[in-house]
Amino acid sequence: MNQPTPALVTQRAAERLPRLVLVLFCAAYLLPGLFGRDPWRNADLTAFATMLGMAEGRTPWWSPTLGDLPAETALLPHALGAMFIKLLGTWMDPALAARLPFAALLALTLALIWYATFNLARTDAAQPVPFAFGGEADPIDYARALADGALLATIATLGLLQLGHETTPELMQLSEVALWLWALAAAPYRSAPVRAGLLLALPALASSGAPTMAVALGAMALLVVLRSSYAEVRALWPWLLASLALAVGVATLLGAWQSRLATPSLAGTGRLLLWFPWPAWPLALWTLWRWRQHWLRRHIAVPLVTVIVGLAACIAMGGSDRALMLATPGLAVLAAFSLPTLKRSAGSAIDWFSVFFFSLAALAVWVIYLSMQTGVPAKPMANIQRLAPGFMPRFSVIELVAATLGTVAWLWLVRWRTSRHRHPLWKSLVLPASGVALAWLLTMTLLLPALDYGRSPRPLMELVDRHVPRGTCVRAPGMTRANVAALEVFGDHRVVTAANVGAPVAACQHLLISWRGAALPPAPSGWELTARLRRPGERSEQLLIYHPAD
């Protein structure tokens, strides 16, 4: 426990990232994808449909449904989105109104990770070795530099890119895990806010659809707290017990204890673990190796607990990327503690990989965009038309200006990083983070029309409108939640999913069946097939529309 730390850091290396640059990083990461798009299929769409039904009074807030299907047990995130739709949906797009609080939650997550790392790096056990004649990093400057690195590592995480910008319960779960991490990190310094954070984090996590993870984090936190060398941290155990009790009570009240266990695919889970937390996971492993005699210290133990719980949940749920996302805060903190010991050759390898990969990705996006707007080269646009028949490109000056500014900023950063040696600890994460932000910015500006056309159910629902009047009752036996959500959101339909088709009834004169396969099923008794529809670009699944037989 008294081993010296492996960190040797000069005052020059503890230079912090300029605040304006940090704010611009966060803005380039948070804002793209917030405006100008529909809810995309599956999780994003089903969550929004549930929120919209609650806001419009079509389903109760305490036990919401989607069509006639019970919604997920994540009550708190759905209620938050519904509240914003009710407050703002009259003068802005309801999808944007629901998206705003979740964008704020992502911003809160970034801030909590920064402050968690800052507080952990301030502890005596995390400080770099003092030099014989002075010149070592100031403790506060050192903590700020590592916190900047953790924030950059979070932005650079590939798996967080799409999932972190959805309107789903998992994003609220991520912010609650980050709040738990911050509370344990800041325990020696801010007693009242820490206690409030602990009392809030675990019950909120349980009411957001992750009660088992809330209990696991609480139990692991008790072990860390009880053996801490800080009296202020040890004094938290009653508050942790109270938070655990509240989490169990909330989950029981909401009926949130649902088994989601599944047998993971070793190959699929392995691939997920390789790309999803990149580049944080190799840096985190390097931290665990270089700080291997300090695992029981709080600055390693607290984020490591988060990673262990998130990884266990991912494996137990059959290789779930949404469960693995909850390990991101811990991985980012561990990745930051690798920076004081990272070899120059490793940093250079990260830089050159980032320059090559993200420059190539940016070039590909610009080529596709030019093809969509000018027809030159012709092949990219032809491929888009083949994958998404009926798509028509549109031009936006704002999107073009934003993409151009982002590309220029990337070129400047590449020149800054590669032209001369830079000393700050966070230097090795600047290019991965800015590359991810650039890729997201370009995709959500230049390619957004094509992506929105391909991933939104609106084109299919516009075809349905030709055969089924909007706002009517439709019977859709066995329909998936995503399709039910699409019918409710884009067609204003009342959807009945009861498996028994039966004869047509006056209240529901339309029957919709989702079908895969070349051979059509026989028409149900009393119904005749009137249309076969496919979403543009869809080859396997078709929507069969039946009306009462004469």
C-alpha positions in Angstrom: 0.0 0.0 0.0 3.0 2.3 0.5 4.5 1.7 -2.9 5.5 4.9 -4.9 3.3 5.7 -7.8 4.6 5.0 -11.3 3.8 8.5 -12.5 6.7 10.9 -13.2 5.2 14.2 -14.3 6.8 17.6 -14.8 5.0 20.9 -14.3 5.2 21.5 -18.0 3.3 18.2 -18.7 0.5 19.2 -16.4 -0.7 22.0 -18.7 -4.4 22.0 -19.0 -6.4 22.0 -22.2 -7.6 25.6 -23.0 -11.2 25.9 -21.8 -12.5 27.3 -25.1 -11.0 24.3 -27.0 -12.6 21.9 -24.5 -16.0 23.6 -24.9 -15.7 23.4 -28.7 -14.9 19.7 -28.4 -18.0 19.1 -26.4 -20.2 21.2 -28.6 -18.9 19.4 -31.8 -19.8 16.1 -30.0 -23.1 17.0 -28.5 -24.9 19.1 -31.0 -24.7 17.1 -34.3 -27.7 14.8 -34.6 -29.8 16.8 -32.2 -31.7 18.6 -35.0 -33.3 17.8 -38.3 -33.9 14.1 -38.0 -36.6 11.6 -37.1 -36.4 9.1 -34.3 -34.6 6.1 -35.8 -35.8 2.6 -35.8 -35.8 0.2 -32.9 -34.7 1.5 -29.5 -34.7 5.2 -30.3 -38.1 5.0 -31.9 -39.8 2.8 -29.4 -38.7 5.0 -26.5 -39.9 8.1 -28.2 -43.3 6.5 -29.1 -43.8 5.6 -25.4 -42.9 9.2 -24.3 -45.2 10.7 -27.0 -48.1 8.4 -25.8 -47.6 9.5 -22.2 -47.5 13.2 -23.2 -50.6 13.0 -25.3 -52.5 11.1 -22.6 -53.0 8.0 -24.7 -51.3 5.8 -22.1 -50.9 6.3 -18.3 -47.7 7.7 -16.9 -47.4 5.2 -14.1 -47.8 2.1 -16.4 -47.2 3.2 -20.0 -48.0 1.0 -22.9 -47.0 0.9 -26.6 -50.1 0.1 -28.6 -51.6 -2.5 -26.3 -48.1 -3.9 -25.3 -46.7 -3.0 -21.9 -43.8 -0.7 -22.2 -40.3 -1.2 -20.6 -40.0 -0.8 -16.9 -37.7 2.2 -17.3 -40.3 4.6 -16.0 -38.0 7.6 -15.2 -36.5 8.2 -18.6 -39.8 7.9 -20.4 -41.4 10.3 -17.9 -38.6 12.8 -18.5 -39.0 12.7 -22.2 -42.8 13.0 -21.9 -42.5 15.9 -19.6 -40.4 17.9 -22.1 -42.8 16.9 -25.0 -45.7 18.3 -22.9 -43.8 21.5 -22.1 -42.2 22.2 -25.5 -43.9 20.0 -28.0 -46.5 22.7 -28.9 -43.9 25.0 -30.5 -41.2 22.6 -31.6 -41.0 19.1 -33.1 -41.9 16.7 -30.3 -38.9 14.5 -31.3 -36.6 17.4 -30.7 -38.4 18.3 -27.4 -37.8 14.7 -26.2 -34.2 14.8 -27.4 -33.2 17.9 -25.5 -33.1 16.5 -21.9 -31.1 13.5 -23.1 -28.6 15.7 -24.8 -28.3 17.5 -21.5 -27.8 14.2 -19.7 -24.9 13.4 -22.1 -23.4 16.8 -21.3 -23.9 16.1 -17.6 -22.1 12.7 -18.0 -19.1 14.4 -19.6 -18.9 16.9 -16.7 -19.3 14.2 -14.1 -16.5 12.1 -15.6 -14.3 15.2 -15.7 -14.9 16.0 -12.0 -14.7 12.4 -10.9 -11.2 12.1 -12.5 -10.2 15.5 -11.1 -11.1 14.4 -7.5 -9.5 11.0 -7.8 -6.3 12.5 -9.2 -6.1 14.9 -6.2 -5.7 12.1 -3.7 -2.2 11.4 -2.3 -2.1 7.9 -3.7 -2.6 9.2 -7.2 0.0 11.9 -7.2 3.2 11.6 -9.2 6.6 11.0 -7.6 8.2 14.2 -6.3 11.5 15.1 -7.8 14.7 15.5 -5.7 15.2 19.1 -6.8 11.6 20.1 -7.4 9.8 20.7 -10.7 7.2 18.0 -10.4 3.6 18.8 -11.4 1.4 20.8 -9.0 -1.3 18.5 -7.6 -4.2 20.6 -8.8 -2.7 21.1 -12.3 -1.9 17.4 -12.5 -5.5 16.6 -11.6 -6.9 19.0 -14.2 -4.7 17.6 -16.9 -5.8 14.0 -16.1 -9.5 15.1 -16.0 -9.1 16.7 -19.5 -7.7 13.3 -20.6 -10.6 11.4 -19.2 -13.1 13.7 -21.0 -11.2 13.3 -24.3 -11.2 9.5 -23.8 -15.0 9.5 -23.3 -15.5 11.5 -26.5 -13.1 9.2 -28.4 -15.0 6.0 -27.3 -16.5 4.6 -30.5 -19.4 2.7 -29.0 -20.7 5.8 -27.2 -21.1 7.7 -30.5 -24.5 6.5 -31.6 -25.9 5.1 -28.3 -25.0 8.3 -26.5 -27.0 10.4 -28.9 -30.3 8.4 -28.7 -33.4 9.1 -26.7 -33.2 5.9 -24.7 -33.2 4.8 -21.1 -29.6 3.7 -21.3 -28.4 7.2 -21.7 -30.1 8.2 -18.4 -28.5 5.1 -16.9 -25.1 6.3 -18.1 -25.5 9.6 -16.4 -26.5 7.9 -13.2 -23.5 5.6 -13.3 -21.4 8.8 -13.8 -23.1 10.4 -10.8 -22.3 7.4 -8.7 -18.7 7.5 -9.8 -18.4 11.2 -9.1 -19.9 10.8 -5.6 -17.4 8.2 -4.6 -14.6 10.2 -6.1 -15.5 13.5 -4.4 -16.3 11.9 -1.0 -13.3 13.4 0.8 -14.0 16.9 -0.3 -17.7 17.6 -0.5 -19.8 15.8 2.0 -23.3 17.2 1.5 -23.4 17.0 -2.3 -21.8 13.6 -2.2 -24.5 12.2 0.1 -27.2 13.7 -2.1 -25.6 12.2 -5.2 -25.4 8.7 -3.6 -29.0 8.9 -2.4 -30.1 9.8 -5.9 -27.9 7.7 -8.1 -28.8 4.2 -7.2 -32.7 4.6 -6.9 -32.6 6.6 -10.2 -30.6 3.8 -11.8 -33.1 1.3 -10.6 -36.1 3.3 -11.9 -34.3 3.7 -15.3 -34.4 0.0 -16.0 -31.1 -1.3 -14.4 -32.0 -2.4 -10.9 -29.6 -5.3 -10.8 -26.7 -3.0 -11.8 -27.8 -0.5 -9.1 -27.6 -3.2 -6.5 -24.2 -4.5 -7.8 -22.7 -1.0 -7.8 -24.0 -0.3 -4.3 -22.6 -3.6 -2.9 -19.2 -3.0 -4.5 -19.1 0.6 -3.4 -19.6 -0.6 0.2 -16.4 -2.6 0.0 -14.5 0.3 -1.4 -15.9 2.7 1.2 -15.4 0.6 4.3 -11.7 0.1 3.6 -10.9 3.7 2.6 -8.1 5.5 4.4 -10.3 8.7 4.4 -12.6 9.1 7.4 -15.0 11.1 5.2 -15.3 8.2 2.8 -15.8 5.6 5.5 -18.6 7.7 7.0 -20.6 7.2 3.8 -21.6 3.6 4.5 -25.0 4.5 6.1 -25.8 6.6 3.1 -24.9 3.8 0.7 -27.1 1.4 2.6 -30.0 3.8 2.5 -29.4 4.3 -1.3 -29.3 0.5 -1.8 -32.6 0.1 0.2 -34.2 2.9 -1.8 -33.1 1.2 -5.1 -34.5 -2.1 -4.1 -37.8 -0.5 -2.9 -38.2 1.5 -6.2 -37.4 -1.5 -8.4 -39.9 -3.6 -6.4 -42.6 -1.0 -6.6 -42.2 -0.6 -10.3 -41.9 -4.3 -11.0 -38.5 -3.7 -12.6 -37.0 -7.0 -11.6 -36.9 -8.7 -15.0 -34.5 -11.4 -16.1 -32.6 -10.5 -19.2 -30.0 -13.2 -19.1 -28.8 -14.7 -22.3 -26.0 -16.9 -23.5 -23.4 -14.7 -25.2 -21.7 -15.5 -28.5 -18.0 -15.6 -27.8 -17.1 -14.3 -31.2 -19.7 -11.6 -31.2 -18.9 -10.5 -27.6 -15.2 -10.5 -28.4 -15.7 -8.2 -31.4 -17.8 -5.9 -29.3 -15.2 -5.7 -26.6 -12.5 -4.9 -29.2 -14.2 -2.0 -31.0 -16.9 -0.6 -28.7 -14.6 0.8 -25.9 -11.8 1.7 -28.3 -9.4 3.5 -27.6 -10.1 3.5 -23.8 -9.7 -0.2 -23.2 -6.0 -0.6 -24.2 -5.2 2.5 -22.2 -7.2 1.2 -19.2 -5.3 -2.1 -19.4 -2.0 -0.2 -19.4 -3.2 1.6 -16.3 -4.0 -1.7 -14.5 -0.5 -3.0 -15.4 1.5 0.1 -14.5 -0.5 0.8 -11.3 -0.8 -2.9 -10.4 0.4 -2.4 -6.9 -2.3 0.3 -6.3 -5.5 -1.6 -7.3 -6.9 -1.2 -3.8 -6.4 2.6 -3.9 -9.5 4.6 -4.5 -8.4 6.2 -7.8 -8.1 2.7 -9.3 -10.6 0.8 -7.3 -13.6 3.1 -7.9 -13.5 3.2 -11.7 -12.5 -0.5 -11.8 -15.7 -1.4 -10.0 -17.7 0.4 -12.6 -15.9 -1.4 -15.4 -16.3 -4.9 -13.7 -20.1 -4.4 -13.2 -20.6 -3.1 -16.7 -18.6 -5.9 -18.3 -20.4 -8.5 -16.2 -23.8 -7.1 -17.2 -22.7 -7.1 -20.9 -21.7 -10.8 -20.8 -24.8 -11.8 -18.7 -27.1 -10.1 -21.2 -25.7 -12.0 -24.2 -23.1 -9.4 -25.3 -25.3 -6.3 -24.9 -23.6 -3.1 -26.2 -26.1 -1.1 -24.1 -24.9 -2.7 -20.9 -21.3 -2.3 -22.0 -21.9 1.4 -22.5 -22.4 1.8 -18.7 -18.7 0.8 -18.2 -17.6 3.9 -20.3 -17.2 6.3 -17.3 -14.9 3.9 -15.5 -12.9 3.0 -18.6 -12.4 6.7 -19.3 -11.1 7.4 -15.8 -8.7 4.4 -16.0 -7.6 5.5 -19.4 -6.7 8.9 -18.0 -4.4 7.4 -15.4 -2.4 5.7 -18.2 -1.3 9.1 -19.5 1.5 9.8 -17.0 3.1 6.4 -17.8 2.4 6.1 -21.5 5.5 5.7 -23.6 6.1 8.1 -26.4 6.1 5.3 -29.0 2.6 4.3 -27.9 1.4 7.9 -28.1 2.8 8.3 -31.6 1.1 5.0 -32.7 -2.3 6.3 -31.4 -1.7 9.7 -33.2 -0.8 8.2 -36.6 -3.6 5.6 -36.5 -6.0 8.4 -35.7 -4.7 10.7 -38.5 -4.9 7.9 -41.1 -8.3 6.4 -40.0 -10.2 9.6 -39.5 -8.7 11.5 -42.4 -9.7 8.6 -44.7 -13.2 8.5 -43.1 -13.6 12.3 -43.6 -12.4 12.1 -47.2 -15.0 9.3 -47.9 -17.8 11.4 -46.4 -16.9 14.4 -48.6 -16.7 12.2 -51.7 -20.1 10.8 -51.0 -21.5 14.3 -50.4 -20.1 15.6 -53.6 -21.6 12.6 -55.4 -25.0 13.4 -53.9 -24.9 17.1 -54.8 -23.1 17.1 -58.2 -23.3 13.5 -59.4 -19.5 13.3 -59.6 -18.3 10.7 -59.0 -21.4 8.8 -60.0 -20.9 5.5 -58.1 -21.5 6.6 -54.5 -24.9 8.2 -55.4 -25.8 5.1 -57.4 -25.0 2.9 -54.4 -27.2 5.1 -52.2 -30.1 4.9 -54.7 -29.7 1.2 -54.8 -29.8 0.8 -51.0 -32.5 3.5 -50.5 -34.7 3.7 -53.6 -36.6 7.0 -53.8 -34.0 9.1 -51.9 -33.6 12.6 -53.1 -30.6 14.6 -51.8 -31.1 18.1 -50.4 -28.7 21.0 -49.9 -28.3 23.0 -46.7 -25.9 25.9 -46.3 -25.7 25.6 -42.5 -24.8 21.9 -42.7 -22.1 22.6 -45.4 -20.6 25.5 -43.3 -20.5 23.4 -40.1 -18.9 20.4 -42.0 -16.3 22.7 -43.6 -15.4 24.4 -40.3 -15.1 21.0 -38.6 -12.8 19.7 -41.4 -10.6 22.8 -41.2 -10.3 22.4 -37.4 -9.3 18.8 -37.9 -6.5 19.7 -40.3 -5.2 22.4 -37.9 -5.2 19.9 -35.0 -3.3 17.3 -37.1 -0.7 20.0 -38.0 -0.5 21.1 -34.4 0.0 17.6 -33.0 2.4 16.3 -35.7 4.5 19.4 -36.4 6.3 19.5 -33.1 6.5 17.7 -29.8 3.8 18.7 -27.2 4.2 18.1 -23.5 0.7 18.0 -22.0 -0.5 14.7 -20.6 -3.6 14.7 -22.7 -1.8 15.1 -26.0 -2.2 11.5 -27.0 -6.0 11.7 -26.8 -6.5 14.9 -28.7 -6.5 13.3 -32.2 -8.7 10.3 -31.3 -11.3 12.5 -29.7 -11.3 15.2 -32.4 -11.4 12.4 -35.1 -14.5 10.9 -33.5 -16.1 14.4 -33.2 -15.2 15.1 -36.8 -16.7 11.9 -38.1 -19.9 12.4 -36.1 -20.2 16.0 -37.3 -19.7 15.1 -41.0 -22.1 12.2 -40.8 -24.8 14.2 -39.0 -24.5 17.1 -41.5 -23.4 15.9 -45.0 -24.9 12.4 -44.8 -27.8 13.1 -42.5 -30.5 13.3 -45.3 -29.5 9.9 -46.6 -29.2 8.3 -43.2 -32.5 9.7 -42.0 -34.2 8.4 -45.1 -32.7 5.0 -44.6 -33.2 4.7 -40.8 -36.5 6.5 -40.3 -39.8 4.6 -40.8 -41.4 7.7 -42.3 -41.0 6.5 -46.0 -42.8 3.2 -45.2 -45.5 5.0 -43.2 -46.1 7.3 -46.2 -46.8 4.3 -48.3 -49.1 2.9 -45.6 -51.0 6.2 -45.7 -52.1 5.5 -49.3 -54.0 2.4 -48.1 -54.9 3.1 -44.5 -56.3 6.4 -43.4 -54.3 8.2 -40.8 -55.6 8.1 -37.2 -57.6 4.9 -37.6 -57.5 1.6 -35.7 -55.3 -1.1 -37.1 -55.0 -4.7 -36.1 -51.4 -5.8 -36.1 -51.0 -9.3 -34.6 -47.5 -10.2 -33.6 -46.1 -6.8 -34.7 -42.7 -5.8 -33.3 -42.5 -2.9 -30.9 -40.6 -0.9 -33.5 -43.3 -1.3 -36.1 -46.0 -0.5 -33.5 -44.1 2.6 -32.6 -43.8 3.6 -36.2 -47.6 3.2 -36.8 -48.3 5.3 -33.7 -45.8 8.1 -34.3 -46.0 8.5 -38.0 -49.5 7.4 -38.7 -51.4 8.4 -35.5 -52.9 4.9 -35.5 -54.4 3.0 -32.6 -52.7 -0.4 -32.8 -54.1 -3.7 -31.5 -51.6 -6.5 -31.4 -53.8 -9.3 -30.1 -52.7 -12.5 -31.7 -56.2 -13.7 -32.5 -57.1 -12.1 -35.9 -60.7 -13.2 -36.1 -63.2 -11.6 -38.4 -63.2 -7.8 -39.2 -64.9 -5.7 -36.6 -66.5 -2.2 -37.1 -63.9 -0.6 -34.8 -60.9 -2.0 -36.6 -61.3 -2.4 -40.4 -57.6 -2.7 -41.2 -55.2 -5.6 -40.7 -51.4 -5.3 -41.0 -49.1 -8.3 -40.9 -45.3 -8.1 -40.9 -44.0 -11.0 -43.1 -40.7 -12.5 -44.1 -40.4 -14.9 -46.9 -41.1 -15.2 -50.6 -44.4 -17.2 -50.4 -47.3 -15.2 -49.0 -49.4 -16.7 -46.1 -53.0 -17.5 -46.8 -55.4 -14.6 -46.1 -57.1 -14.8 -42.7 -60.8 -15.6 -42.8 -62.9 -12.6 -43.6 -59.9 -10.6 -45.0 -58.4 -10.0 -48.4 -54.9 -8.7 -49.3 -54.9 -5.2 -50.8 -51.2 -4.2 -50.6 -47.7 -5.5 -50.1 -45.3 -2.8 -49.0 -41.6 -2.7 -48.3 -39.5 0.0 -46.6 -37.2 1.5 -49.2 -34.1 -0.7 -49.3 -35.7 -3.5 -47.3 -35.4 -6.9 -49.0 -36.6 -9.5 -46.5 -39.5 -8.0 -44.6 -42.7 -6.8 -46.1 -45.9 -5.3 -44.7 -49.1 -7.0 -45.8 -52.2 -4.9 -45.6 -55.7 -6.6 -45.5 -59.1 -5.1 -45.7 -62.5 -6.8 -45.0 -63.5 -9.2 -47.8 -66.7 -8.3 -49.7 
